[in-house]
Amino acid sequence: MKIAFVGKGGSGKTTLSSLFVRHLTAAETPVIAVDADINQHLAAALGLDDEEAAALPPMGAQLPLIKDYLRGTNPRIPSAETMIKTTPPGEGSRLLGVREENPVYAACARSVELDGAAARLMVTGPFTESDLGVACYHSKVAAVELCLNHLVDARDEYVVVDMTAGSDSFASGMFTRFDLTFLVAEPTRKGVSVYRQYKNYAQDFGIALAVVGNKVQGEDDIAFLRDEVGDDLLVTFAHSDWVRAMEKGRPHPFDRLEPANATALRTMAAAADASYEQRDWERYTRQMVHFHRKNAASWGNAKTGADLADQIDPAFVLGEGLVPGDGIRQGAGVSAAPCAPLPA
């Protein structure tokens, strides 16, 4: 399953995404955790020190390798240079799995031990001084979007992405790549403002959204959130001494997390499991194609000097039955009819 965490800057989305990753790994669930935020804090939230976090390989720096591997022998993609962040897979493309070993993970992922279990961690890399005035951060998350477009995952394995704060998550089609999006909101007017933006932007794309209230201090806070977001409120988190100890670099064993917060994590995991029942691979593929056409027309064609719509395999549908690794063979994972694009 693919899960996103979004929210206003400072809402605690990185902290809660790290707790969710810990909860999954404690149950021996395979997890890939991805830090796609402009402020790279997920590694620290998972217990890495500054030196360990700085040593993580940025995905953006490996974009040529990622493109070349995923392209495989796809005849619609003559070179990796013509691939952009939205390029969809097709016949001959290589796919990624959560549990497998491949050159992309070897270059970009590192294993992080969490109370005797482990998760794979991948990071986009920070926005550096050399980027100022000449680069857009969204170019750095291109590697994440490209990987998600080529990822085949199952119910009992997770990809958890800590997204960039606020409505910046909508700067690409990546917001449609998830089975469930957890929106972390504080019980304040500013805290729920991002919820309204996200709800408005996402409604035309069938995005499954669940609000996680954070920094809740009492029933009045819960009532405020319920008045503002209604039935979208799934769970709430109160102050956590366990989190405070982690932030001080003095972590306790995860099984000492407060019972109420541990229960909230179980509720989130149950909601994620239920969301998988709604997965529609054909719709997922249509959305992928829709955003690729938009990006190709708005800037991709001009940048590459090619008509990137030609990269779309009209009969291809991404699906769980496809095997990661080797290039997709003709007839595997395809439908009899082409996938119609979503409305612009």
GUGURO-345904 format. One record per residue (C-alpha): residue in three letters; x, y, z; residue number from 1. Coordinates in steps of 0.001 Angstrom, whole numbers. Each point is the difference from the previous one (the first is absolute). Last residue first. Example, Ala and Ser with C-alpha at 12.3 -4.5 7.8 and 13.67 -1.06 7.14 Angstrom:
% residues 2
<pt type="SER" X="13670" Y="-1060" Z="7140" seq="2"/>
<pt type="ALA" X="-1370" Y="-3440" Z="660" seq="1"/>
This chain:
% residues 344
<pt type="ALA" X="-8277" Y="18305" Z="-17981" seq="344"/>
<pt type="PRO" X="-2443" Y="-2911" Z="-48" seq="343"/>
<pt type="LEU" X="1537" Y="-3362" Z="802" seq="342"/>
<pt type="PRO" X="1652" Y="-1840" Z="-2844" seq="341"/>
<pt type="ALA" X="-1604" Y="-3096" Z="-1526" seq="340"/>
<pt type="CYS" X="1840" Y="-3245" Z="689" seq="339"/>
<pt type="PRO" X="365" Y="-2050" Z="-3162" seq="338"/>
<pt type="ALA" X="-2077" Y="-3136" Z="-408" seq="337"/>
<pt type="ALA" X="1045" Y="-3628" Z="308" seq="336"/>
<pt type="SER" X="1812" Y="586" Z="3222" seq="335"/>
<pt type="VAL" X="3682" Y="-521" Z="679" seq="334"/>
<pt type="GLY" X="1866" Y="-1437" Z="2965" seq="333"/>
<pt type="ALA" X="2024" Y="-2500" Z="-1971" seq="332"/>
<pt type="GLY" X="-959" Y="-347" Z="-3669" seq="331"/>
<pt type="GLN" X="3356" Y="1110" Z="-1349" seq="330"/>
<pt type="ARG" X="2685" Y="-536" Z="2617" seq="329"/>
<pt type="ILE" X="771" Y="2407" Z="2806" seq="328"/>
<pt type="GLY" X="3741" Y="495" Z="389" seq="327"/>
<pt type="ASP" X="1612" Y="-1991" Z="2790" seq="326"/>
<pt type="GLY" X="-117" Y="1354" Z="3530" seq="325"/>
<pt type="PRO" X="-3415" Y="-49" Z="1592" seq="324"/>
<pt type="VAL" X="-2538" Y="-2626" Z="-1148" seq="323"/>
<pt type="LEU" X="-3448" Y="1196" Z="-1047" seq="322"/>
<pt type="GLY" X="-3009" Y="-1511" Z="1751" seq="321"/>
<pt type="GLU" X="-440" Y="3035" Z="2232" seq="320"/>
<pt type="GLY" X="-952" Y="2197" Z="-2923" seq="319"/>
<pt type="LEU" X="1060" Y="2824" Z="-2279" seq="318"/>
<pt type="VAL" X="-2206" Y="133" Z="-3063" seq="317"/>
<pt type="PHE" X="1501" Y="170" Z="-3497" seq="316"/>
<pt type="ALA" X="-2088" Y="106" Z="-3174" seq="315"/>
<pt type="PRO" X="634" Y="3626" Z="-918" seq="314"/>
<pt type="ASP" X="3778" Y="-194" Z="612" seq="313"/>
<pt type="ILE" X="771" Y="3666" Z="648" seq="312"/>
<pt type="GLN" X="3512" Y="1061" Z="-1004" seq="311"/>
<pt type="ASP" X="-1356" Y="1595" Z="-3197" seq="310"/>
<pt type="ALA" X="-1582" Y="2676" Z="2205" seq="309"/>
<pt type="LEU" X="3582" Y="1125" Z="537" seq="308"/>
<pt type="ASP" X="143" Y="1716" Z="-3376" seq="307"/>
<pt type="ALA" X="3725" Y="687" Z="-106" seq="306"/>
<pt type="GLY" X="2295" Y="3005" Z="326" seq="305"/>
<pt type="THR" X="748" Y="-928" Z="3608" seq="304"/>
<pt type="LYS" X="-685" Y="3342" Z="1686" seq="303"/>
<pt type="ALA" X="-2693" Y="1154" Z="-2402" seq="302"/>
<pt type="ASN" X="-1854" Y="-3293" Z="188" seq="301"/>
<pt type="GLY" X="199" Y="-69" Z="3787" seq="300"/>
<pt type="TRP" X="-1216" Y="3552" Z="687" seq="299"/>
<pt type="SER" X="-3784" Y="454" Z="-144" seq="298"/>
<pt type="ALA" X="-897" Y="-2689" Z="-2542" seq="297"/>
<pt type="ALA" X="2085" Y="-2777" Z="1547" seq="296"/>
<pt type="ASN" X="-1053" Y="957" Z="3507" seq="295"/>
<pt type="LYS" X="-3690" Y="-161" Z="-876" seq="294"/>
<pt type="ARG" X="334" Y="-3259" Z="-1955" seq="293"/>
<pt type="HIS" X="1941" Y="-1569" Z="2861" seq="292"/>
<pt type="PHE" X="-2618" Y="1182" Z="2459" seq="291"/>
<pt type="HIS" X="-2787" Y="-1791" Z="-1855" seq="290"/>
<pt type="VAL" X="2084" Y="-3132" Z="-625" seq="289"/>
<pt type="MET" X="612" Y="-490" Z="3717" seq="288"/>
<pt type="GLN" X="-3631" Y="718" Z="763" seq="287"/>
<pt type="ARG" X="-1061" Y="-2616" Z="-2549" seq="286"/>
<pt type="THR" X="2401" Y="-2524" Z="1564" seq="285"/>
<pt type="TYR" X="-1490" Y="464" Z="3458" seq="284"/>
<pt type="ARG" X="-3482" Y="-243" Z="-1472" seq="283"/>
<pt type="GLU" X="934" Y="-3322" Z="-1607" seq="282"/>
<pt type="TRP" X="1667" Y="-1223" Z="3197" seq="281"/>
<pt type="ASP" X="-3110" Y="665" Z="2087" seq="280"/>
<pt type="ARG" X="810" Y="-216" Z="3707" seq="279"/>
<pt type="GLN" X="-3116" Y="148" Z="2176" seq="278"/>
<pt type="GLU" X="796" Y="-3120" Z="2042" seq="277"/>
<pt type="TYR" X="3410" Y="1511" Z="718" seq="276"/>
<pt type="SER" X="-1704" Y="2739" Z="1978" seq="275"/>
<pt type="ALA" X="-1014" Y="-2537" Z="2646" seq="274"/>
<pt type="ASP" X="3627" Y="-808" Z="793" seq="273"/>
<pt type="ALA" X="786" Y="3696" Z="314" seq="272"/>
<pt type="ALA" X="-2942" Y="504" Z="2360" seq="271"/>
<pt type="ALA" X="1208" Y="-2935" Z="2114" seq="270"/>
<pt type="ALA" X="3503" Y="1491" Z="114" seq="269"/>
<pt type="MET" X="-1419" Y="3337" Z="1120" seq="268"/>
<pt type="THR" X="-2027" Y="-1674" Z="2754" seq="267"/>
<pt type="ARG" X="3087" Y="-1869" Z="1174" seq="266"/>
<pt type="LEU" X="1894" Y="3295" Z="115" seq="265"/>
<pt type="ALA" X="-2758" Y="1563" Z="2109" seq="264"/>
<pt type="THR" X="194" Y="-2933" Z="2415" seq="263"/>
<pt type="ALA" X="3737" Y="610" Z="430" seq="262"/>
<pt type="ASN" X="-775" Y="3659" Z="723" seq="261"/>
<pt type="ALA" X="-2488" Y="-974" Z="2704" seq="260"/>
<pt type="PRO" X="2382" Y="-2601" Z="1464" seq="259"/>
<pt type="GLU" X="2923" Y="2480" Z="304" seq="258"/>
<pt type="LEU" X="3074" Y="-1270" Z="-1830" seq="257"/>
<pt type="ARG" X="1973" Y="-2406" Z="2204" seq="256"/>
<pt type="ASP" X="-56" Y="-2727" Z="-2665" seq="255"/>
<pt type="PHE" X="2193" Y="2273" Z="-2093" seq="254"/>
<pt type="PRO" X="2980" Y="-452" Z="2306" seq="253"/>
<pt type="HIS" X="1001" Y="3397" Z="1427" seq="252"/>
<pt type="PRO" X="1913" Y="2571" Z="-2016" seq="251"/>
<pt type="ARG" X="2472" Y="2432" Z="1542" seq="250"/>
<pt type="GLY" X="919" Y="2233" Z="-2954" seq="249"/>
<pt type="LYS" X="-1967" Y="2908" Z="1429" seq="248"/>
<pt type="GLU" X="-2586" Y="-358" Z="-2768" seq="247"/>
<pt type="MET" X="-376" Y="-3653" Z="949" seq="246"/>
<pt type="ALA" X="-662" Y="932" Z="3641" seq="245"/>
<pt type="ARG" X="-2657" Y="2500" Z="-1112" seq="244"/>
<pt type="VAL" X="-1607" Y="-2669" Z="-2203" seq="243"/>
<pt type="TRP" X="-279" Y="-2406" Z="2957" seq="242"/>
<pt type="ASP" X="-1316" Y="2770" Z="2245" seq="241"/>
<pt type="SER" X="-2837" Y="337" Z="-2491" seq="240"/>
<pt type="HIS" X="-2557" Y="2820" Z="25" seq="239"/>
<pt type="ALA" X="-3319" Y="-1137" Z="-1471" seq="238"/>
<pt type="PHE" X="-700" Y="-1641" Z="-3335" seq="237"/>
<pt type="THR" X="-3385" Y="-49" Z="-1712" seq="236"/>
<pt type="VAL" X="-1748" Y="-2514" Z="-2233" seq="235"/>
<pt type="LEU" X="-2086" Y="-217" Z="-3186" seq="234"/>
<pt type="LEU" X="-1392" Y="3486" Z="-593" seq="233"/>
<pt type="ASP" X="-1442" Y="-111" Z="-3535" seq="232"/>
<pt type="ASP" X="-3451" Y="-375" Z="1588" seq="231"/>
<pt type="GLY" X="-199" Y="3720" Z="643" seq="230"/>
<pt type="VAL" X="3007" Y="2145" Z="-892" seq="229"/>
<pt type="GLU" X="-688" Y="3287" Z="1812" seq="228"/>
<pt type="ASP" X="-2550" Y="-1014" Z="2644" seq="227"/>
<pt type="ARG" X="1925" Y="-3215" Z="655" seq="226"/>
<pt type="LEU" X="3217" Y="1943" Z="424" seq="225"/>
<pt type="PHE" X="-1588" Y="2410" Z="2468" seq="224"/>
<pt type="ALA" X="-1634" Y="-2825" Z="1962" seq="223"/>
<pt type="ILE" X="3354" Y="-1756" Z="319" seq="222"/>
<pt type="ASP" X="1631" Y="3192" Z="1231" seq="221"/>
<pt type="ASP" X="-2797" Y="510" Z="2548" seq="220"/>
<pt type="GLU" X="369" Y="-3596" Z="1147" seq="219"/>
<pt type="GLY" X="3581" Y="563" Z="1057" seq="218"/>
<pt type="GLN" X="3579" Y="834" Z="-850" seq="217"/>
<pt type="VAL" X="342" Y="-1050" Z="-3637" seq="216"/>
<pt type="LYS" X="3485" Y="548" Z="-1395" seq="215"/>
<pt type="ASN" X="-1001" Y="-1933" Z="-3126" seq="214"/>
<pt type="GLY" X="-3290" Y="-811" Z="-1715" seq="213"/>
<pt type="VAL" X="358" Y="-2575" Z="-2759" seq="212"/>
<pt type="VAL" X="-2307" Y="712" Z="-2914" seq="211"/>
<pt type="ALA" X="-742" Y="-2783" Z="-2484" seq="210"/>
<pt type="LEU" X="-70" Y="533" Z="-3763" seq="209"/>
<pt type="ALA" X="-677" Y="-2430" Z="-2847" seq="208"/>
<pt type="ILE" X="608" Y="1990" Z="-3193" seq="207"/>
<pt type="GLY" X="-2776" Y="-435" Z="-2565" seq="206"/>
<pt type="PHE" X="1643" Y="2291" Z="-2530" seq="205"/>
<pt type="ASP" X="-2526" Y="2844" Z="-197" seq="204"/>
<pt type="GLN" X="-101" Y="329" Z="3791" seq="203"/>
<pt type="ALA" X="3741" Y="408" Z="402" seq="202"/>
<pt type="TYR" X="399" Y="3727" Z="-497" seq="201"/>
<pt type="ASN" X="-2890" Y="956" Z="2276" seq="200"/>
<pt type="LYS" X="837" Y="-2492" Z="2726" seq="199"/>
<pt type="TYR" X="3639" Y="1062" Z="-80" seq="198"/>
<pt type="GLN" X="-811" Y="3684" Z="294" seq="197"/>
<pt type="ARG" X="-2513" Y="-599" Z="2798" seq="196"/>
<pt type="TYR" X="2436" Y="-2254" Z="1853" seq="195"/>
<pt type="VAL" X="2759" Y="2590" Z="-409" seq="194"/>
<pt type="SER" X="-2179" Y="2514" Z="1852" seq="193"/>
<pt type="VAL" X="-613" Y="-2465" Z="2853" seq="192"/>
<pt type="GLY" X="3145" Y="850" Z="1945" seq="191"/>
<pt type="LYS" X="-251" Y="3687" Z="-735" seq="190"/>
<pt type="ARG" X="-3383" Y="96" Z="1726" seq="189"/>
<pt type="THR" X="1385" Y="-2047" Z="2888" seq="188"/>
<pt type="PRO" X="-371" Y="-3602" Z="1216" seq="187"/>
<pt type="GLU" X="3205" Y="-1190" Z="-1739" seq="186"/>
<pt type="ALA" X="-384" Y="-1943" Z="-3216" seq="185"/>
<pt type="VAL" X="1847" Y="-2979" Z="-1467" seq="184"/>
<pt type="LEU" X="-1480" Y="-1103" Z="-3332" seq="183"/>
<pt type="PHE" X="383" Y="-3750" Z="-476" seq="182"/>
<pt type="THR" X="-278" Y="-906" Z="-3668" seq="181"/>
<pt type="LEU" X="-1223" Y="-3463" Z="-962" seq="180"/>
<pt type="ASP" X="539" Y="-2263" Z="-3003" seq="179"/>
<pt type="PHE" X="2620" Y="2384" Z="-1358" seq="178"/>
<pt type="ARG" X="1280" Y="1117" Z="-3410" seq="177"/>
<pt type="THR" X="-2521" Y="2795" Z="-554" seq="176"/>
<pt type="PHE" X="2025" Y="2578" Z="1989" seq="175"/>
<pt type="MET" X="2941" Y="-707" Z="-2307" seq="174"/>
<pt type="GLY" X="-1698" Y="1843" Z="-2846" seq="173"/>
<pt type="SER" X="2271" Y="2974" Z="518" seq="172"/>
<pt type="ALA" X="-130" Y="3402" Z="1727" seq="171"/>
<pt type="PHE" X="-2854" Y="-1355" Z="2118" seq="170"/>
<pt type="SER" X="2189" Y="-876" Z="2989" seq="169"/>
<pt type="ASP" X="942" Y="3674" Z="99" seq="168"/>
<pt type="SER" X="-3410" Y="468" Z="1680" seq="167"/>
<pt type="GLY" X="1535" Y="-135" Z="3456" seq="166"/>
<pt type="ALA" X="3201" Y="-1807" Z="925" seq="165"/>
<pt type="THR" X="2016" Y="-2332" Z="-2218" seq="164"/>
<pt type="MET" X="-1000" Y="-3648" Z="195" seq="163"/>
<pt type="ASP" X="1162" Y="-2634" Z="2498" seq="162"/>
<pt type="VAL" X="-492" Y="-3119" Z="-2108" seq="161"/>
<pt type="VAL" X="-784" Y="-3446" Z="1432" seq="160"/>
<pt type="VAL" X="382" Y="-2968" Z="-2383" seq="159"/>
<pt type="TYR" X="-1525" Y="-3066" Z="1563" seq="158"/>
<pt type="GLU" X="-233" Y="-3766" Z="-307" seq="157"/>
<pt type="ASP" X="-2790" Y="-2442" Z="924" seq="156"/>
<pt type="ARG" X="-2578" Y="1299" Z="-2484" seq="155"/>
<pt type="ALA" X="2292" Y="-161" Z="-3024" seq="154"/>
<pt type="ASP" X="2341" Y="2321" Z="-1861" seq="153"/>
<pt type="VAL" X="987" Y="503" Z="-3627" seq="152"/>
<pt type="LEU" X="2065" Y="3160" Z="-442" seq="151"/>
<pt type="HIS" X="740" Y="1596" Z="-3374" seq="150"/>
<pt type="ASN" X="-2035" Y="3177" Z="453" seq="149"/>
<pt type="LEU" X="1192" Y="191" Z="3612" seq="148"/>
<pt type="CYS" X="3607" Y="-52" Z="-1219" seq="147"/>
<pt type="LEU" X="-599" Y="2852" Z="-2442" seq="146"/>
<pt type="GLU" X="-1735" Y="2042" Z="2695" seq="145"/>
<pt type="VAL" X="2857" Y="-484" Z="2452" seq="144"/>
<pt type="ALA" X="2675" Y="830" Z="-2588" seq="143"/>
<pt type="ALA" X="-1848" Y="3166" Z="-983" seq="142"/>
<pt type="VAL" X="102" Y="1093" Z="3650" seq="141"/>
<pt type="LYS" X="3135" Y="2035" Z="-675" seq="140"/>
<pt type="SER" X="-1550" Y="1845" Z="-2951" seq="139"/>
<pt type="HIS" X="-2737" Y="1125" Z="2391" seq="138"/>
<pt type="TYR" X="2652" Y="1901" Z="1916" seq="137"/>
<pt type="CYS" X="329" Y="2485" Z="-2858" seq="136"/>
<pt type="ALA" X="3464" Y="957" Z="-1168" seq="135"/>
<pt type="VAL" X="1995" Y="3085" Z="-952" seq="134"/>
<pt type="GLY" X="-688" Y="2663" Z="2618" seq="133"/>
<pt type="LEU" X="1256" Y="-2088" Z="2890" seq="132"/>
<pt type="ASP" X="1052" Y="-3483" Z="-1093" seq="131"/>
<pt type="SER" X="3671" Y="496" Z="927" seq="130"/>
<pt type="GLU" X="-1084" Y="806" Z="3552" seq="129"/>
<pt type="THR" X="-1561" Y="-3430" Z="318" seq="128"/>
<pt type="PHE" X="-3550" Y="-1314" Z="8" seq="127"/>
<pt type="PRO" X="471" Y="-3235" Z="1891" seq="126"/>
<pt type="GLY" X="-5" Y="-3528" Z="-1406" seq="125"/>
<pt type="THR" X="-2862" Y="-2034" Z="-1412" seq="124"/>
<pt type="VAL" X="353" Y="-2534" Z="2788" seq="123"/>
<pt type="MET" X="-380" Y="-3785" Z="92" seq="122"/>
<pt type="LEU" X="-284" Y="-2136" Z="3138" seq="121"/>
<pt type="ARG" X="-466" Y="-3766" Z="21" seq="120"/>
<pt type="ALA" X="-1487" Y="-1238" Z="3240" seq="119"/>
<pt type="ALA" X="1457" Y="-2219" Z="2693" seq="118"/>
<pt type="ALA" X="-962" Y="-2075" Z="3045" seq="117"/>
<pt type="GLY" X="1963" Y="-318" Z="3236" seq="116"/>
<pt type="ASP" X="-1374" Y="3174" Z="1539" seq="115"/>
<pt type="LEU" X="180" Y="1966" Z="-3252" seq="114"/>
<pt type="GLU" X="3048" Y="-690" Z="-2146" seq="113"/>
<pt type="VAL" X="255" Y="2195" Z="-3082" seq="112"/>
<pt type="SER" X="950" Y="-1662" Z="-3299" seq="111"/>
<pt type="ARG" X="1230" Y="2363" Z="-2697" seq="110"/>
<pt type="ALA" X="-1556" Y="746" Z="-3355" seq="109"/>
<pt type="CYS" X="1280" Y="2024" Z="-2960" seq="108"/>
<pt type="ALA" X="2726" Y="-1849" Z="-1913" seq="107"/>
<pt type="ALA" X="-733" Y="-3586" Z="1029" seq="106"/>
<pt type="TYR" X="-3715" Y="791" Z="-46" seq="105"/>
<pt type="VAL" X="181" Y="1103" Z="-3623" seq="104"/>
<pt type="PRO" X="2362" Y="-2847" Z="-984" seq="103"/>
<pt type="ASN" X="-2490" Y="-2651" Z="1168" seq="102"/>
<pt type="GLU" X="-780" Y="-2105" Z="3069" seq="101"/>
<pt type="GLU" X="-3614" Y="-1029" Z="457" seq="100"/>
<pt type="ARG" X="-2419" Y="496" Z="2893" seq="99"/>
<pt type="VAL" X="-1882" Y="3124" Z="-1108" seq="98"/>
<pt type="GLY" X="-86" Y="-781" Z="-3707" seq="97"/>
<pt type="LEU" X="1218" Y="2200" Z="-2843" seq="96"/>
<pt type="LEU" X="-894" Y="-362" Z="-3663" seq="95"/>
<pt type="ARG" X="2142" Y="-185" Z="-3127" seq="94"/>
<pt type="SER" X="-1443" Y="1244" Z="-3269" seq="93"/>
<pt type="GLY" X="-123" Y="-2287" Z="-3040" seq="92"/>
<pt type="GLU" X="-3702" Y="526" Z="-697" seq="91"/>
<pt type="GLY" X="-1124" Y="3111" Z="1782" seq="90"/>
<pt type="PRO" X="858" Y="2127" Z="2994" seq="89"/>
<pt type="PRO" X="-1122" Y="3624" Z="353" seq="88"/>
<pt type="THR" X="2241" Y="3076" Z="-382" seq="87"/>
<pt type="THR" X="-1219" Y="2484" Z="2630" seq="86"/>
<pt type="LYS" X="3381" Y="1125" Z="1356" seq="85"/>
<pt type="ILE" X="1481" Y="408" Z="-3471" seq="84"/>
<pt type="MET" X="1630" Y="-2504" Z="-2346" seq="83"/>
<pt type="THR" X="1545" Y="1236" Z="-3247" seq="82"/>
<pt type="GLU" X="3541" Y="-146" Z="1391" seq="81"/>
<pt type="ALA" X="-475" Y="-3673" Z="847" seq="80"/>
<pt type="SER" X="48" Y="-765" Z="-3707" seq="79"/>
<pt type="PRO" X="-2221" Y="-1449" Z="-2750" seq="78"/>
<pt type="ILE" X="-3069" Y="-262" Z="2242" seq="77"/>
<pt type="ARG" X="-2873" Y="-1565" Z="-1954" seq="76"/>
<pt type="PRO" X="2041" Y="-3170" Z="-600" seq="75"/>
<pt type="ASN" X="39" Y="-779" Z="3761" seq="74"/>
<pt type="THR" X="3153" Y="-2088" Z="419" seq="73"/>
<pt type="GLY" X="668" Y="1003" Z="3614" seq="72"/>
<pt type="ARG" X="-1199" Y="3542" Z="532" seq="71"/>
<pt type="LEU" X="-115" Y="-576" Z="3766" seq="70"/>
<pt type="TYR" X="3750" Y="-610" Z="219" seq="69"/>
<pt type="ASP" X="1004" Y="2931" Z="-2200" seq="68"/>
<pt type="LYS" X="-2334" Y="2395" Z="1777" seq="67"/>
<pt type="ILE" X="1177" Y="-995" Z="3461" seq="66"/>
<pt type="LEU" X="3672" Y="233" Z="-1008" seq="65"/>
<pt type="PRO" X="-515" Y="3477" Z="-1486" seq="64"/>
<pt type="LEU" X="-1983" Y="1066" Z="3131" seq="63"/>
<pt type="GLN" X="2717" Y="-1070" Z="2436" seq="62"/>
<pt type="ALA" X="778" Y="3489" Z="1319" seq="61"/>
<pt type="GLY" X="-3714" Y="611" Z="515" seq="60"/>
<pt type="MET" X="-240" Y="-3101" Z="2176" seq="59"/>
<pt type="PRO" X="2319" Y="1512" Z="2579" seq="58"/>
<pt type="PRO" X="2421" Y="-2531" Z="1557" seq="57"/>
<pt type="LEU" X="-209" Y="-3" Z="3819" seq="56"/>
<pt type="ALA" X="3296" Y="1176" Z="1523" seq="55"/>
<pt type="ALA" X="-1506" Y="3209" Z="1393" seq="54"/>
<pt type="ALA" X="-2505" Y="-2036" Z="2014" seq="53"/>
<pt type="GLU" X="2743" Y="-2142" Z="1531" seq="52"/>
<pt type="GLU" X="2028" Y="3078" Z="952" seq="51"/>
<pt type="ASP" X="-3017" Y="1794" Z="1485" seq="50"/>
<pt type="ASP" X="-1099" Y="-2987" Z="2081" seq="49"/>
<pt type="LEU" X="-2508" Y="-2556" Z="-1242" seq="48"/>
<pt type="GLY" X="-2944" Y="-785" Z="2282" seq="47"/>
<pt type="LEU" X="-2965" Y="-329" Z="-2343" seq="46"/>
<pt type="ALA" X="-971" Y="3611" Z="653" seq="45"/>
<pt type="ALA" X="3535" Y="972" Z="-980" seq="44"/>
<pt type="ALA" X="-352" Y="-1795" Z="-3323" seq="43"/>
<pt type="LEU" X="-3433" Y="1571" Z="-571" seq="42"/>
<pt type="HIS" X="1310" Y="3553" Z="398" seq="41"/>
<pt type="GLN" X="827" Y="1178" Z="-3537" seq="40"/>
<pt type="ASN" X="-1667" Y="3362" Z="-469" seq="39"/>
<pt type="ILE" X="-1080" Y="100" Z="-3662" seq="38"/>
<pt type="ASP" X="-2041" Y="-3099" Z="804" seq="37"/>
<pt type="ALA" X="212" Y="-3181" Z="-2085" seq="36"/>
<pt type="ASP" X="1403" Y="-2200" Z="2786" seq="35"/>
<pt type="VAL" X="-806" Y="-3559" Z="-1065" seq="34"/>
<pt type="ALA" X="-557" Y="-2977" Z="2311" seq="33"/>
<pt type="ILE" X="11" Y="-3432" Z="-1617" seq="32"/>
<pt type="VAL" X="-1688" Y="-2538" Z="2250" seq="31"/>
<pt type="PRO" X="-248" Y="-3803" Z="225" seq="30"/>
<pt type="THR" X="-2323" Y="-856" Z="2917" seq="29"/>
<pt type="GLU" X="1729" Y="-1660" Z="2947" seq="28"/>
<pt type="ALA" X="-2729" Y="1234" Z="2409" seq="27"/>
<pt type="ALA" X="2572" Y="2301" Z="1617" seq="26"/>
<pt type="THR" X="790" Y="1136" Z="-3547" seq="25"/>
<pt type="LEU" X="-3546" Y="1272" Z="-446" seq="24"/>
<pt type="HIS" X="-130" Y="1883" Z="3308" seq="23"/>
<pt type="ARG" X="3418" Y="1530" Z="-625" seq="22"/>
<pt type="VAL" X="-1107" Y="1255" Z="-3420" seq="21"/>
<pt type="PHE" X="-3149" Y="1482" Z="1562" seq="20"/>
<pt type="LEU" X="2088" Y="1708" Z="2679" seq="19"/>
<pt type="SER" X="2248" Y="1456" Z="-2713" seq="18"/>
<pt type="SER" X="-3045" Y="1281" Z="-1910" seq="17"/>
<pt type="LEU" X="-1282" Y="1544" Z="3224" seq="16"/>
<pt type="THR" X="3242" Y="1874" Z="645" seq="15"/>
<pt type="THR" X="217" Y="1133" Z="-3612" seq="14"/>
<pt type="LYS" X="-3615" Y="1189" Z="48" seq="13"/>
<pt type="GLY" X="490" Y="1965" Z="3212" seq="12"/>
<pt type="SER" X="-1979" Y="3097" Z="-931" seq="11"/>
<pt type="GLY" X="3152" Y="2097" Z="-325" seq="10"/>
<pt type="GLY" X="-500" Y="687" Z="-3687" seq="9"/>
<pt type="LYS" X="-3641" Y="-622" Z="-848" seq="8"/>
<pt type="GLY" X="-984" Y="-3533" Z="-892" seq="7"/>
<pt type="VAL" X="725" Y="-3064" Z="-2109" seq="6"/>
<pt type="PHE" X="825" Y="-3658" Z="709" seq="5"/>
<pt type="ALA" X="-307" Y="-2378" Z="-2943" seq="4"/>
<pt type="ILE" X="-657" Y="-3762" Z="-62" seq="3"/>
<pt type="LYS" X="664" Y="-2466" Z="-2813" seq="2"/>
<pt type="MET" X="-1069" Y="-3556" Z="686" seq="1"/>
